[in-house]
Amino acid sequence: MSQTANASREYVPEPSVGRRFSIHSLVRLSDASPSSYWRLDGVARALQDAATEDWEDCGIVTDALWLARRTSFRRVGPWPVIYDRLTLTTFCAGVGAAWAERRTNVYVDDRLVIEASSLWVPIDPRGFPVRIPKAFYDIFGEAMGGRKVSGRVPVTLPPDDATRRVWPLRRADLDVIGHVNNAAVWQAVAEIFDAPVDSVDVIHHGAVEEGHDVELVSNANALWLVVEGEVRVAASVVASDGAHTGGEVRADDDEREAHRNADRKGLV
């Protein structure tokens, strides 16, 4: 998979009208790497929290659950580090017949640092996709401005020379429907790829469930979670070449480090 695997992903700008929903968070000890950077699975967890809280707040009553089909994000500013205070603003960026795209912007001190785009699919209690209800358009329609999005995702297979190892599942990885939670899948990504990154793209081709024997397959810029020879999750990553080595970003990091040192008193 090439270094430009998700370079064409469209990150539509935040709309000036319609529903936008924000939450506040913090890069905590549990989501920071030994180098103090916000781990990739921590980013995914925060994006999921913003989506969940937006959906709970919108008032739509349904027995459908939303499953992530694809999650992508890219770095557009200094990568967050431990104790950075975050604001996540999320909105609907388009729909298809039975899926919707959610965009989320991550800010540190009012500076946009990460843009994310996720494709979500609503399913009924039996696990079958359902169409987007009219109430969804009533609440989220103005923000998306009539934009239509495709539900297709690319399929990639691991090369023969990729590294392979067992990826054990834990009960703590499971969600309320018995699947390995989206954020737990991202722990496999964080196991192979360190933050910061320029961009990352994770596609769910099928569920990873309790009892599965999972193989983690990886190379320099991609990974796959494979069950009985079938790719269930595929990820591509563009690493940050020479991240935090240039003028403005380095100076910004020095200032943030001073604030972090002050904040650490009483937080550790």
C-alpha positions as CSV (number, residue, x, y, z in Angstrom):
1,M,0.0,0.0,0.0
2,S,1.4,3.3,-1.0
3,Q,2.2,6.4,1.1
4,T,-0.7,8.2,-0.6
5,A,-3.3,5.6,0.3
6,N,-5.7,8.1,2.0
7,A,-4.4,11.3,0.4
8,S,-7.6,11.7,-1.6
9,R,-9.9,11.6,1.4
10,E,-12.1,14.6,1.5
11,Y,-12.4,16.6,4.7
12,V,-15.2,19.0,4.1
13,P,-15.0,22.2,6.2
14,E,-17.1,22.8,9.2
15,P,-20.5,24.3,8.1
16,S,-21.6,27.7,9.2
17,V,-25.2,26.5,9.6
18,G,-26.9,23.4,11.0
19,R,-26.1,21.1,13.9
20,R,-22.6,21.1,15.3
21,F,-21.9,19.4,18.6
22,S,-18.8,19.9,20.8
23,I,-17.3,18.0,23.8
24,H,-14.3,18.9,25.9
25,S,-11.6,16.4,26.8
26,L,-8.0,16.0,28.0
27,V,-5.1,13.9,26.8
28,R,-4.8,11.8,30.0
29,L,-2.1,9.5,31.3
30,S,-4.0,6.4,30.0
31,D,-4.0,7.8,26.4
32,A,-0.4,9.1,26.2
33,S,2.6,7.2,24.9
34,P,6.0,7.1,26.7
35,S,7.0,10.0,24.4
36,S,3.9,12.0,25.8
37,Y,2.1,12.0,22.5
38,W,-1.6,11.2,22.2
39,R,-1.8,7.6,21.1
40,L,-3.8,6.7,18.0
41,D,-6.3,4.6,19.9
42,G,-6.8,7.5,22.3
43,V,-7.7,9.7,19.3
44,A,-10.2,7.0,18.1
45,R,-11.7,6.8,21.5
46,A,-12.3,10.5,21.7
47,L,-13.8,10.6,18.2
48,Q,-16.2,7.7,19.3
49,D,-17.1,9.6,22.5
50,A,-18.0,12.7,20.5
51,A,-20.1,10.7,18.1
52,T,-21.9,8.9,20.9
53,E,-22.7,12.0,22.8
54,D,-23.9,13.8,19.7
55,W,-26.3,11.0,18.9
56,E,-27.6,10.7,22.5
57,D,-28.2,14.5,22.6
58,C,-29.9,14.7,19.2
59,G,-33.2,13.2,20.5
60,I,-33.8,10.5,17.9
61,V,-35.3,7.4,19.4
62,T,-34.4,4.2,17.6
63,D,-33.3,0.6,18.4
64,A,-30.6,0.9,15.7
65,L,-26.9,0.9,16.6
66,W,-24.2,2.7,14.6
67,L,-21.1,0.7,13.5
68,A,-18.0,2.3,12.1
69,R,-17.2,1.2,8.6
70,R,-14.2,3.6,8.1
71,T,-12.4,6.1,10.2
72,S,-9.7,8.4,8.8
73,F,-7.9,11.4,10.2
74,R,-5.1,13.7,9.3
75,R,-2.8,16.0,11.2
76,V,-3.1,19.7,10.4
77,G,-1.3,21.2,13.4
78,P,1.0,20.2,16.3
79,W,0.1,16.7,17.5
80,P,-1.6,16.7,21.0
81,V,0.4,15.6,24.0
82,I,-0.3,14.7,27.6
83,Y,-2.5,17.2,29.5
84,D,-3.4,19.1,26.4
85,R,-7.0,20.3,26.7
86,L,-9.1,19.3,23.7
87,T,-12.3,20.4,22.1
88,L,-13.9,18.1,19.6
89,T,-16.6,19.5,17.3
90,T,-18.6,17.0,15.2
91,F,-21.2,17.3,12.4
92,C,-22.8,15.3,9.7
93,A,-21.0,15.8,6.3
94,G,-23.2,13.7,4.0
95,V,-25.3,10.5,3.7
96,G,-26.1,7.6,1.5
97,A,-29.1,5.2,1.5
98,A,-27.9,3.3,4.6
99,W,-24.8,5.2,5.9
100,A,-23.7,8.6,7.0
101,E,-20.4,10.4,7.1
102,R,-19.4,12.2,10.3
103,R,-16.7,14.9,10.3
104,T,-14.9,15.8,13.5
105,N,-12.4,18.6,14.2
106,V,-10.0,18.4,17.1
107,Y,-8.8,21.6,18.6
108,V,-6.1,22.4,21.2
109,D,-6.5,25.9,22.7
110,D,-8.7,26.9,19.7
111,R,-6.2,25.7,17.2
112,L,-7.3,23.0,14.7
113,V,-4.8,20.1,15.0
114,I,-6.7,17.0,13.6
115,E,-9.4,16.6,11.1
116,A,-11.3,13.3,11.1
117,S,-13.9,11.6,8.8
118,S,-15.9,8.5,9.6
119,L,-18.4,6.4,7.7
120,W,-21.0,5.0,10.0
121,V,-23.7,2.4,9.2
122,P,-26.9,2.0,11.3
123,I,-27.9,-1.7,12.0
124,D,-31.0,-3.2,13.5
125,P,-30.9,-5.6,16.6
126,R,-30.4,-8.5,14.2
127,G,-27.3,-6.9,12.7
128,F,-28.8,-5.9,9.4
129,P,-28.2,-2.4,7.9
130,V,-31.2,-0.1,7.9
131,R,-32.0,3.0,5.9
132,I,-31.4,6.5,7.3
133,P,-34.6,7.7,8.9
134,K,-36.4,10.9,8.1
135,A,-35.8,12.2,11.6
136,F,-32.1,12.1,10.8
137,Y,-32.5,14.5,7.9
138,D,-34.6,16.8,10.1
139,I,-31.8,17.2,12.6
140,F,-28.6,16.8,10.6
141,G,-29.7,17.7,7.1
142,E,-28.9,21.5,7.2
143,A,-25.3,20.9,8.2
144,M,-24.6,18.4,5.4
145,G,-26.1,20.7,2.7
146,G,-27.5,17.8,0.5
147,R,-24.0,16.2,0.1
148,K,-24.1,12.5,-0.9
149,V,-21.3,10.1,0.0
150,S,-20.4,6.6,-1.2
151,G,-20.5,3.6,1.1
152,R,-17.8,1.8,-0.9
153,V,-14.5,1.1,0.7
154,P,-11.3,-0.2,-0.9
155,V,-10.2,-3.8,-0.2
156,T,-6.5,-4.6,0.3
157,L,-4.7,-7.8,1.0
158,P,-1.5,-8.2,3.0
159,P,1.6,-9.0,0.9
160,D,3.3,-12.3,1.3
161,D,6.4,-10.8,2.9
162,A,4.4,-9.0,5.7
163,T,5.2,-9.7,9.3
164,R,2.6,-11.9,11.1
165,R,1.9,-12.6,14.7
166,V,-1.0,-13.6,17.0
167,W,-3.2,-10.8,18.3
168,P,-4.9,-12.0,21.5
169,L,-8.4,-10.7,22.4
170,R,-9.5,-9.7,25.9
171,R,-13.0,-9.5,27.3
172,A,-12.2,-5.8,28.0
173,D,-12.1,-5.3,24.2
174,L,-15.7,-6.3,23.7
175,D,-18.7,-3.9,23.3
176,V,-22.4,-4.3,24.1
177,I,-23.0,-6.4,21.0
178,G,-20.1,-8.7,21.5
179,H,-17.8,-7.2,18.8
180,V,-14.3,-5.9,19.5
181,N,-14.9,-2.2,20.0
182,N,-13.8,0.3,17.4
183,A,-11.3,1.9,19.9
184,A,-10.0,-1.5,20.9
185,V,-9.2,-2.3,17.2
186,W,-7.2,0.9,17.1
187,Q,-5.0,-0.5,19.9
188,A,-3.6,-2.8,17.3
189,V,-2.8,0.2,15.1
190,A,-1.1,1.9,18.0
191,E,0.9,-1.3,18.7
192,I,2.5,-1.0,15.3
193,F,2.5,2.8,14.6
194,D,3.6,5.5,17.0
195,A,2.0,9.0,17.0
196,P,2.4,11.5,15.6
197,V,1.3,10.5,12.1
198,D,0.4,12.6,9.1
199,S,-2.7,10.5,8.3
200,V,-4.3,7.2,9.1
201,D,-7.2,5.3,7.5
202,V,-8.9,2.3,9.1
203,I,-11.5,0.2,7.3
204,H,-13.7,-2.4,8.9
205,H,-14.5,-5.2,6.4
206,G,-16.1,-7.5,9.0
207,A,-16.5,-8.0,12.7
208,V,-13.8,-9.2,15.1
209,E,-15.7,-11.1,17.8
210,E,-15.1,-13.0,21.1
211,G,-13.5,-16.4,20.4
212,H,-11.8,-15.4,17.1
213,D,-8.2,-16.3,16.5
214,V,-6.8,-13.1,15.2
215,E,-3.6,-12.6,13.2
216,L,-2.0,-9.2,13.2
217,V,-0.2,-8.7,9.8
218,S,1.8,-5.6,9.1
219,N,4.5,-3.9,7.0
220,A,6.1,-0.5,7.0
221,N,2.9,1.5,6.4
222,A,-0.1,-0.8,6.7
223,L,-1.6,-3.5,8.9
224,W,-4.4,-6.1,8.7
225,L,-6.4,-8.0,11.3
226,V,-7.1,-11.4,9.8
227,V,-9.5,-14.1,10.9
228,E,-9.2,-17.5,9.3
229,G,-7.5,-16.0,6.2
230,E,-10.2,-13.2,5.9
231,V,-9.2,-9.6,6.3
232,R,-11.6,-8.1,8.9
233,V,-9.7,-4.8,9.4
234,A,-7.2,-2.9,7.2
235,A,-5.3,0.2,8.1
236,S,-2.9,2.4,6.2
237,V,-0.7,5.0,7.8
238,V,1.4,7.9,6.5
239,A,4.1,8.6,9.2
240,S,5.2,12.1,10.1
241,D,8.6,12.5,8.5
242,G,10.7,14.8,10.6
243,A,7.8,15.8,12.8
244,H,8.3,18.6,15.2
245,T,11.7,19.6,13.8
246,G,10.9,22.9,12.2
247,G,10.6,26.5,13.3
248,E,7.0,27.3,14.1
249,V,6.0,23.8,15.3
250,R,9.1,23.5,17.5
251,A,8.6,26.9,19.1
252,D,4.9,26.0,19.7
253,D,6.0,22.7,21.3
254,D,8.4,24.5,23.7
255,E,5.6,26.8,24.9
256,R,3.2,23.9,25.3
257,E,5.9,22.0,27.3
258,A,6.1,24.9,29.8
259,H,2.3,24.8,30.3
260,R,2.4,21.0,30.7
261,N,5.1,21.2,33.3
262,A,2.9,23.6,35.3
263,D,-0.2,21.4,34.8
264,R,1.5,18.2,35.9
265,K,1.5,19.5,39.5
266,G,-1.5,17.8,41.1
267,L,-2.4,15.8,38.0
268,V,0.1,12.9,38.2
